[in-house]
């Protein structure tokens, strides 16, 4: 597990000796250093996890509803119109 992230980008891991040996052997078989091996395998997974968390998947019904609202938005509520005219600013 990551222990610390410092300003220089260094991450420290606590591994069981046998886990480190496994990673080191796998890296060696691929002709990579341990850092390159870990980054090459972990970064794509991290990017996929982030993309999945940031993606919103709608059902067909909801997709059609969003498109319909974009094409024909409802009128703004009176309070919103008054606030906009008064120069109301959201913080």
MOPAC internal coordinates of N, CA, C and O (Angstrom, degrees):
PM7 1SCF
backbone

  N    0.0000 0     0.00 0     0.00 0    0    0    0
  C    1.4514 1     0.00 0     0.00 0    1    0    0
  C    1.5246 1   108.72 1     0.00 0    2    1    0
  O    1.2310 1   120.25 1   -35.97 1    3    2    1
  N    1.3534 1   117.12 1   144.03 1    3    2    1
  C    1.4484 1   118.38 1   178.47 1    5    3    2
  C    1.5178 1   110.85 1   -61.74 1    6    5    3
  O    1.2310 1   121.08 1   -46.20 1    7    6    5
  N    1.2887 1   115.53 1   133.80 1    7    6    5
  C    1.4515 1   119.71 1  -179.03 1    9    7    6
  C    1.5137 1   111.47 1  -100.71 1   10    9    7
  O    1.2310 1   120.79 1   138.96 1   11   10    9
  N    1.3152 1   116.10 1   -41.04 1   11   10    9
  C    1.4579 1   118.42 1  -176.45 1   13   11   10
  C    1.5148 1   109.48 1  -152.87 1   14   13   11
  O    1.2310 1   121.06 1   -36.33 1   15   14   13
  N    1.3071 1   115.57 1   143.67 1   15   14   13
  C    1.4609 1   122.08 1   171.87 1   17   15   14
  C    1.5075 1   105.61 1  -122.35 1   18   17   15
  O    1.2310 1   120.78 1   -65.03 1   19   18   17
  N    1.3069 1   116.11 1   114.97 1   19   18   17
  C    1.4473 1   120.17 1  -177.74 1   21   19   18
  C    1.5079 1   109.75 1  -101.52 1   22   21   19
  O    1.2310 1   120.78 1    -3.77 1   23   22   21
  N    1.3226 1   116.12 1   176.23 1   23   22   21
  C    1.4592 1   121.55 1  -177.25 1   25   23   22
  C    1.5168 1   112.52 1   -62.82 1   26   25   23
  O    1.2310 1   119.15 1   160.94 1   27   26   25
  N    1.2995 1   119.23 1   -19.06 1   27   26   25
  C    1.4605 1   121.41 1  -178.55 1   29   27   26
  C    1.5280 1   112.46 1   -92.55 1   30   29   27
  O    1.2310 1   119.46 1  -174.73 1   31   30   29
  N    1.3137 1   118.63 1     5.27 1   31   30   29
  C    1.4520 1   121.62 1   178.06 1   33   31   30
  C    1.5155 1   114.59 1    83.73 1   34   33   31
  O    1.2310 1   119.99 1  -173.29 1   35   34   33
  N    1.2762 1   117.62 1     6.71 1   35   34   33
  C    1.4582 1   121.05 1  -178.39 1   37   35   34
  C    1.5335 1   109.89 1   -78.24 1   38   37   35
  O    1.2310 1   120.74 1   -43.57 1   39   38   37
  N    1.3182 1   116.20 1   136.43 1   39   38   37
  C    1.4624 1   122.71 1   176.28 1   41   39   38
  C    1.5203 1   107.59 1  -123.19 1   42   41   39
  O    1.2310 1   120.81 1   -47.04 1   43   42   41
  N    1.3087 1   116.05 1   132.96 1   43   42   41
  C    1.4563 1   120.45 1   178.45 1   45   43   42
  C    1.5208 1   108.94 1  -106.16 1   46   45   43
  O    1.2310 1   120.94 1   -42.06 1   47   46   45
  N    1.3256 1   115.81 1   137.94 1   47   46   45
  C    1.4616 1   121.64 1   178.48 1   49   47   46
  C    1.5181 1   109.97 1  -120.59 1   50   49   47
  O    1.2310 1   121.15 1   -37.26 1   51   50   49
  N    1.3024 1   115.40 1   142.74 1   51   50   49
  C    1.4601 1   119.91 1   171.12 1   53   51   50
  C    1.5148 1   106.93 1  -103.75 1   54   53   51
  O    1.2310 1   121.07 1   -62.91 1   55   54   53
  N    1.3140 1   115.55 1   117.09 1   55   54   53
  C    1.4550 1   121.14 1  -179.05 1   57   55   54
  C    1.5133 1   110.40 1  -123.08 1   58   57   55
  O    1.2310 1   121.28 1   -30.01 1   59   58   57
  N    1.3061 1   115.16 1   149.99 1   59   58   57
  C    1.4501 1   118.61 1   169.64 1   61   59   58
  C    1.5228 1   106.84 1   -68.99 1   62   61   59
  O    1.2310 1   119.73 1   -33.41 1   63   62   61
  N    1.3075 1   118.12 1   146.59 1   63   62   61
  C    1.4669 1   120.12 1  -178.94 1   65   63   62
  C    1.5277 1   113.02 1   -53.38 1   66   65   63
  O    1.2310 1   120.24 1   140.71 1   67   66   65
  N    1.3139 1   117.15 1   -39.29 1   67   66   65
  C    1.4607 1   119.47 1  -179.41 1   69   67   66
  C    1.5328 1   112.00 1   -68.40 1   70   69   67
  O    1.2310 1   120.17 1   147.59 1   71   70   69
  N    1.3371 1   117.27 1   -32.41 1   71   70   69
  C    1.4627 1   120.33 1   176.53 1   73   71   70
  C    1.5297 1   110.50 1   -68.90 1   74   73   71
  O    1.2310 1   120.68 1   138.06 1   75   74   73
  N    1.3304 1   116.31 1   -41.94 1   75   74   73
  C    1.4580 1   119.57 1   177.65 1   77   75   74
  C    1.5247 1   110.31 1   -63.63 1   78   77   75
  O    1.2310 1   120.22 1   139.46 1   79   78   77
  N    1.3120 1   117.18 1   -40.54 1   79   78   77
  C    1.4620 1   120.84 1   178.69 1   81   79   78
  C    1.5305 1   110.53 1   -62.32 1   82   81   79
  O    1.2310 1   120.09 1   139.48 1   83   82   81
  N    1.3204 1   117.44 1   -40.52 1   83   82   81
  C    1.4630 1   121.27 1   178.73 1   85   83   82
  C    1.5218 1   110.54 1   -63.72 1   86   85   83
  O    1.2310 1   120.55 1   132.80 1   87   86   85
  N    1.3287 1   116.55 1   -47.20 1   87   86   85
  C    1.4660 1   120.41 1   179.24 1   89   87   86
  C    1.5265 1   111.27 1   -63.13 1   90   89   87
  O    1.2310 1   120.59 1   137.40 1   91   90   89
  N    1.3078 1   116.47 1   -42.60 1   91   90   89
  C    1.4585 1   120.83 1  -179.63 1   93   91   90
  C    1.5246 1   110.44 1   -63.48 1   94   93   91
  O    1.2310 1   120.13 1   137.97 1   95   94   93
  N    1.3181 1   117.36 1   -42.03 1   95   94   93
  C    1.4634 1   120.84 1   179.36 1   97   95   94
  C    1.5218 1   110.87 1   -65.48 1   98   97   95
  O    1.2310 1   120.25 1   135.35 1   99   98   97
  N    1.3240 1   117.13 1   -44.65 1   99   98   97
  C    1.4637 1   120.68 1   179.42 1  101   99   98
  C    1.5345 1   110.54 1   -62.07 1  102  101   99
  O    1.2310 1   120.59 1   137.20 1  103  102  101
  N    1.3329 1   116.47 1   -42.80 1  103  102  101
  C    1.4625 1   120.32 1   178.02 1  105  103  102
  C    1.5222 1   110.72 1   -60.76 1  106  105  103
  O    1.2310 1   120.80 1   136.35 1  107  106  105
  N    1.3181 1   116.07 1   -43.65 1  107  106  105
  C    1.4588 1   121.30 1  -179.69 1  109  107  106
  C    1.5251 1   111.08 1   -62.39 1  110  109  107
  O    1.2310 1   120.47 1   138.33 1  111  110  109
  N    1.3212 1   116.71 1   -41.67 1  111  110  109
  C    1.4621 1   120.63 1   179.30 1  113  111  110
  C    1.5294 1   112.05 1   -63.59 1  114  113  111
  O    1.2310 1   120.53 1   151.48 1  115  114  113
  N    1.3210 1   116.60 1   -28.52 1  115  114  113
  C    1.4682 1   121.59 1   178.09 1  117  115  114
  C    1.5174 1   112.09 1   -90.76 1  118  117  115
  O    1.2310 1   120.39 1   177.34 1  119  118  117
  N    1.3198 1   116.85 1    -2.66 1  119  118  117
  C    1.4596 1   120.30 1  -179.51 1  121  119  118
  C    1.5154 1   113.09 1    74.14 1  122  121  119
  O    1.2310 1   120.66 1  -150.00 1  123  122  121
  N    1.3118 1   116.33 1    30.00 1  123  122  121
  C    1.4684 1   122.06 1  -177.77 1  125  123  122
  C    1.5157 1   110.02 1  -121.25 1  126  125  123
  O    1.2310 1   121.54 1   -20.81 1  127  126  125
  N    1.3177 1   114.66 1   159.19 1  127  126  125
  C    1.4476 1   119.73 1   169.09 1  129  127  126
  C    1.5169 1   108.76 1   -78.02 1  130  129  127
  O    1.2310 1   120.66 1   -12.85 1  131  130  129
  N    1.3109 1   116.35 1   167.15 1  131  130  129
  C    1.4614 1   120.60 1  -178.49 1  133  131  130
  C    1.5269 1   111.71 1   -59.95 1  134  133  131
  O    1.2310 1   120.28 1   135.60 1  135  134  133
  N    1.3326 1   117.06 1   -44.40 1  135  134  133
  C    1.4677 1   120.13 1  -179.91 1  137  135  134
  C    1.5246 1   110.79 1   -62.21 1  138  137  135
  O    1.2310 1   120.49 1   132.62 1  139  138  137
  N    1.3224 1   116.66 1   -47.38 1  139  138  137
  C    1.4632 1   120.22 1   179.89 1  141  139  138
  C    1.5143 1   112.50 1   -61.21 1  142  141  139
  O    1.2310 1   120.74 1   141.11 1  143  142  141
  N    1.3260 1   116.18 1   -38.89 1  143  142  141
  C    1.4609 1   120.33 1   179.05 1  145  143  142
  C    1.5288 1   110.98 1   -65.18 1  146  145  143
  O    1.2310 1   120.95 1   132.53 1  147  146  145
  N    1.3287 1   115.79 1   -47.47 1  147  146  145
  C    1.4686 1   119.58 1  -179.04 1  149  147  146
  C    1.5253 1   110.40 1   -63.72 1  150  149  147
  O    1.2310 1   120.30 1   132.29 1  151  150  149
  N    1.3320 1   117.04 1   -47.71 1  151  150  149
  C    1.4660 1   119.61 1  -179.02 1  153  151  150
  C    1.5243 1   111.69 1   -63.14 1  154  153  151
  O    1.2310 1   120.53 1   139.29 1  155  154  153
  N    1.3237 1   116.60 1   -40.71 1  155  154  153
  C    1.4598 1   120.21 1  -179.53 1  157  155  154
  C    1.5142 1   113.42 1   -63.31 1  158  157  155
  O    1.2310 1   120.41 1   153.30 1  159  158  157
  N    1.3217 1   116.82 1   -26.70 1  159  158  157
  C    1.4594 1   120.57 1  -179.67 1  161  159  158
  C    1.5205 1   113.41 1   -98.64 1  162  161  159
  O    1.2310 1   120.35 1   150.64 1  163  162  161
  N    1.3078 1   116.94 1   -29.36 1  163  162  161
  C    1.4616 1   119.95 1  -174.79 1  165  163  162
  C    1.5327 1   112.25 1   -90.45 1  166  165  163
  O    1.2310 1   119.71 1   140.39 1  167  166  165
  N    1.3235 1   118.16 1   -39.61 1  167  166  165
  C    1.4688 1   119.86 1  -177.81 1  169  167  166
  C    1.5263 1   113.14 1   -59.32 1  170  169  167
  O    1.2310 1   118.82 1   133.59 1  171  170  169
  N    1.3343 1   119.86 1   -46.41 1  171  170  169
  C    1.4719 1   118.14 1   177.67 1  173  171  170
  C    1.5321 1   112.45 1   -59.09 1  174  173  171
  O    1.2310 1   120.36 1   142.58 1  175  174  173
  N    1.3229 1   116.91 1   -37.42 1  175  174  173
  C    1.4680 1   120.51 1   177.85 1  177  175  174
  C    1.5267 1   110.62 1   -66.61 1  178  177  175
  O    1.2310 1   120.47 1   138.19 1  179  178  177
  N    1.3245 1   116.70 1   -41.81 1  179  178  177
  C    1.4696 1   120.33 1   178.49 1  181  179  178
  C    1.5255 1   110.49 1   -63.33 1  182  181  179
  O    1.2310 1   120.37 1   136.86 1  183  182  181
  N    1.3315 1   116.89 1   -43.14 1  183  182  181
  C    1.4684 1   120.10 1   179.14 1  185  183  182
  C    1.5267 1   111.10 1   -63.86 1  186  185  183
  O    1.2310 1   120.17 1   140.51 1  187  186  185
  N    1.3300 1   117.29 1   -39.49 1  187  186  185
  C    1.4652 1   121.11 1   177.75 1  189  187  186
  C    1.5283 1   110.92 1   -65.70 1  190  189  187
  O    1.2310 1   120.13 1   139.71 1  191  190  189
  N    1.3247 1   117.36 1   -40.29 1  191  190  189
  C    1.4648 1   120.90 1   178.43 1  193  191  190
  C    1.5284 1   111.04 1   -63.41 1  194  193  191
  O    1.2310 1   120.50 1   138.21 1  195  194  193
  N    1.3279 1   116.64 1   -41.79 1  195  194  193
  C    1.4630 1   121.06 1   178.89 1  197  195  194
  C    1.5225 1   110.16 1   -65.30 1  198  197  195
  O    1.2310 1   120.35 1   133.81 1  199  198  197
  N    1.3281 1   116.94 1   -46.19 1  199  198  197
  C    1.4674 1   120.71 1   179.75 1  201  199  198
  C    1.5224 1   111.06 1   -60.34 1  202  201  199
  O    1.2310 1   120.46 1   138.88 1  203  202  201
  N    1.3234 1   116.73 1   -41.12 1  203  202  201
  C    1.4579 1   120.63 1   179.51 1  205  203  202
  C    1.5330 1   111.34 1   -64.68 1  206  205  203
  O    1.2310 1   120.82 1   139.28 1  207  206  205
  N    1.3205 1   116.03 1   -40.72 1  207  206  205
  C    1.4686 1   120.09 1  -179.36 1  209  207  206
  C    1.5244 1   111.67 1   -69.51 1  210  209  207
  O    1.2310 1   120.22 1   150.36 1  211  210  209
  N    1.3303 1   117.19 1   -29.64 1  211  210  209
  C    1.4608 1   120.77 1  -177.52 1  213  211  210
  C    1.5250 1   113.04 1   -90.10 1  214  213  211
  O    1.2310 1   119.85 1   171.47 1  215  214  213
  N    1.3083 1   117.89 1    -8.53 1  215  214  213
  C    1.4641 1   122.30 1  -177.51 1  217  215  214
  C    1.5173 1   109.12 1   -90.52 1  218  217  215
  O    1.2310 1   121.19 1   -43.66 1  219  218  217
  N    1.3050 1   115.33 1   136.34 1  219  218  217
  C    1.4579 1   121.35 1   176.80 1  221  219  218
  C    1.5198 1   107.66 1  -109.64 1  222  221  219
  O    1.2310 1   120.34 1   -56.85 1  223  222  221
  N    1.3019 1   116.96 1   123.15 1  223  222  221
  C    1.4540 1   121.30 1  -179.83 1  225  223  222
  C    1.5204 1   108.17 1  -108.00 1  226  225  223
  O    1.2310 1   121.24 1   -58.03 1  227  226  225
  N    1.3232 1   115.24 1   121.97 1  227  226  225
  C    1.4548 1   120.69 1  -179.90 1  229  227  226
  C    1.5138 1   110.64 1  -104.84 1  230  229  227
  O    1.2310 1   121.25 1   -28.75 1  231  230  229
  N    1.3139 1   115.21 1   151.25 1  231  230  229
  C    1.4555 1   119.57 1   172.13 1  233  231  230
  C    1.5273 1   108.19 1   -70.56 1  234  233  231
  O    1.2310 1   120.43 1   -13.33 1  235  234  233
  N    1.3229 1   116.78 1   166.67 1  235  234  233
  C    1.4713 1   119.57 1   178.41 1  237  235  234
  C    1.5235 1   110.37 1   -59.55 1  238  237  235
  O    1.2310 1   120.64 1   138.44 1  239  238  237
  N    1.3167 1   116.38 1   -41.56 1  239  238  237
  C    1.4653 1   120.76 1  -179.87 1  241  239  238
  C    1.5245 1   110.96 1   -60.82 1  242  241  239
  O    1.2310 1   120.63 1   133.72 1  243  242  241
  N    1.3488 1   116.40 1   -46.28 1  243  242  241
  C    1.4607 1   120.11 1  -179.63 1  245  243  242
  C    1.5238 1   111.64 1   -68.11 1  246  245  243
  O    1.2310 1   120.21 1   143.38 1  247  246  245
  N    1.3291 1   117.21 1   -36.62 1  247  246  245
  C    1.4632 1   120.60 1   177.54 1  249  247  246
  C    1.5201 1   110.60 1   -61.38 1  250  249  247
  O    1.2310 1   120.69 1   135.87 1  251  250  249
  N    1.3251 1   116.28 1   -44.13 1  251  250  249
  C    1.4681 1   120.23 1   178.89 1  253  251  250
  C    1.5219 1   111.12 1   -64.97 1  254  253  251
  O    1.2310 1   120.46 1   143.17 1  255  254  253
  N    1.3157 1   116.72 1   -36.83 1  255  254  253
  C    1.4780 1   120.96 1   178.77 1  257  255  254
  C    1.5239 1   110.43 1   -64.78 1  258  257  255
  O    1.2310 1   119.93 1   136.02 1  259  258  257
  N    1.3296 1   117.74 1   -43.98 1  259  258  257
  C    1.4642 1   121.61 1   179.01 1  261  259  258
  C    1.5223 1   109.92 1   -62.29 1  262  261  259
  O    1.2310 1   120.33 1   134.12 1  263  262  261
  N    1.3299 1   116.98 1   -45.88 1  263  262  261
  C    1.4656 1   119.81 1   179.36 1  265  263  262
  C    1.5257 1   111.51 1   -62.14 1  266  265  263
  O    1.2310 1   120.41 1   139.64 1  267  266  265
  N    1.3173 1   116.81 1   -40.36 1  267  266  265
  C    1.4651 1   120.30 1   178.58 1  269  267  266
  C    1.5247 1   110.77 1   -64.08 1  270  269  267
  O    1.2310 1   119.73 1   138.87 1  271  270  269
  N    1.3140 1   118.12 1   -41.13 1  271  270  269
  C    1.4577 1   121.34 1   179.01 1  273  271  270
  C    1.5217 1   111.88 1   -68.27 1  274  273  271
  O    1.2310 1   120.28 1   147.15 1  275  274  273
  N    1.3309 1   117.06 1   -32.85 1  275  274  273
  C    1.4680 1   119.90 1   176.83 1  277  275  274
  C    1.5295 1   110.79 1   -67.93 1  278  277  275
  O    1.2310 1   120.78 1   141.78 1  279  278  277
  N    1.3193 1   116.11 1   -38.22 1  279  278  277
  C    1.4642 1   120.28 1  -179.48 1  281  279  278
  C    1.5264 1   111.55 1   -75.60 1  282  281  279
  O    1.2310 1   119.73 1   144.69 1  283  282  281
  N    1.3103 1   118.12 1   -35.31 1  283  282  281
  C    1.4655 1   123.38 1  -177.77 1  285  283  282
  C    1.5172 1   109.71 1  -134.43 1  286  285  283
  O    1.2310 1   120.06 1  -105.27 1  287  286  285
  N    1.3264 1   117.48 1    74.73 1  287  286  285
  C    1.4730 1   118.96 1  -177.81 1  289  287  286
  C    1.5287 1   110.92 1   -67.83 1  290  289  287
  O    1.2310 1   120.85 1   -30.96 1  291  290  289
  N    1.3287 1   115.97 1   149.04 1  291  290  289
  C    1.4671 1   118.91 1   177.21 1  293  291  290
  C    1.5302 1   109.35 1   -70.38 1  294  293  291
  O    1.2310 1   120.07 1   -23.71 1  295  294  293
  N    1.3227 1   117.48 1   156.29 1  295  294  293
  C    1.4684 1   119.37 1   178.36 1  297  295  294
  C    1.5279 1   110.57 1   -65.31 1  298  297  295
  O    1.2310 1   121.21 1   -29.89 1  299  298  297
  N    1.3128 1   115.29 1   150.11 1  299  298  297
  C    1.4652 1   120.41 1   179.13 1  301  299  298
  C    1.5227 1   109.70 1   -68.15 1  302  301  299
  O    1.2310 1   120.35 1   -39.22 1  303  302  301
  N    1.3260 1   116.94 1   140.78 1  303  302  301
  C    1.4683 1   119.57 1   176.56 1  305  303  302
  C    1.5347 1   110.47 1   -62.12 1  306  305  303
  O    1.2310 1   121.00 1   -30.29 1  307  306  305
  N    1.3231 1   115.70 1   149.71 1  307  306  305
  C    1.4664 1   120.79 1  -178.46 1  309  307  306
  C    1.5229 1   112.44 1   -55.46 1  310  309  307
  O    1.2310 1   120.20 1   139.17 1  311  310  309
  N    1.3253 1   117.22 1   -40.83 1  311  310  309
  C    1.4774 1   119.71 1   179.95 1  313  311  310
  C    1.5170 1   111.38 1   -60.61 1  314  313  311
  O    1.2310 1   120.18 1   140.96 1  315  314  313
  N    1.3181 1   117.27 1   -39.04 1  315  314  313
  C    1.4563 1   120.81 1   179.00 1  317  315  314
  C    1.5231 1   110.82 1   -67.11 1  318  317  315
  O    1.2310 1   120.44 1   137.75 1  319  318  317
  N    1.3167 1   116.77 1   -42.25 1  319  318  317
  C    1.4732 1   120.74 1   179.14 1  321  319  318
  C    1.5227 1   109.81 1   -62.99 1  322  321  319
  O    1.2310 1   120.20 1   134.95 1  323  322  321
  N    1.3277 1   117.23 1   -45.05 1  323  322  321
  C    1.4696 1   120.36 1   179.29 1  325  323  322
  C    1.5251 1   111.41 1   -62.98 1  326  325  323
  O    1.2310 1   120.43 1   137.76 1  327  326  325
  N    1.3258 1   116.79 1   -42.24 1  327  326  325
  C    1.4627 1   120.47 1   179.40 1  329  327  326
  C    1.5193 1   110.48 1   -63.81 1  330  329  327
  O    1.2310 1   120.13 1   139.48 1  331  330  329
  N    1.3184 1   117.36 1   -40.52 1  331  330  329
  C    1.4675 1   120.44 1   179.39 1  333  331  330
  C    1.5257 1   110.12 1   -65.02 1  334  333  331
  O    1.2310 1   120.17 1   138.76 1  335  334  333
  N    1.3121 1   117.27 1   -41.24 1  335  334  333
  C    1.4734 1   120.60 1   179.70 1  337  335  334
  C    1.5207 1   111.25 1   -67.74 1  338  337  335
  O    1.2310 1   120.60 1   149.47 1  339  338  337
  N    1.3252 1   116.47 1   -30.53 1  339  338  337
  C    1.4722 1   120.45 1  -179.60 1  341  339  338
  C    1.5142 1   111.40 1   -82.46 1  342  341  339
  O    1.2310 1   120.03 1   176.12 1  343  342  341
  N    1.3031 1   117.55 1    -3.88 1  343  342  341
  C    1.4650 1   120.50 1   178.88 1  345  343  342
  C    1.5094 1   112.92 1    80.64 1  346  345  343
  O    1.2310 1   120.31 1  -154.94 1  347  346  345
  N    1.3196 1   117.02 1    25.06 1  347  346  345
  C    1.4560 1   121.69 1   178.30 1  349  347  346
  C    1.5113 1   109.88 1   -60.89 1  350  349  347
  O    1.2310 1   120.35 1   -45.50 1  351  350  349
  N    1.3420 1   116.93 1   134.50 1  351  350  349
  C    1.4407 1   121.11 1   179.10 1  353  351  350
  C    1.5086 1   109.65 1  -121.20 1  354  353  351
  O    1.2310 1   121.10 1   -47.45 1  355  354  353
  N    1.3169 1   115.50 1   132.55 1  355  354  353
  C    1.4517 1   120.34 1   175.73 1  357  355  354
  C    1.5043 1   109.19 1   -80.76 1  358  357  355
  O    1.2310 1   120.81 1   -38.33 1  359  358  357
  N    1.3254 1   116.06 1   141.67 1  359  358  357
  C    1.4680 1   120.11 1   178.50 1  361  359  358
  C    1.4872 1   110.65 1   -89.79 1  362  361  359
  O    1.2310 1   120.10 1   180.00 1  363  362  361

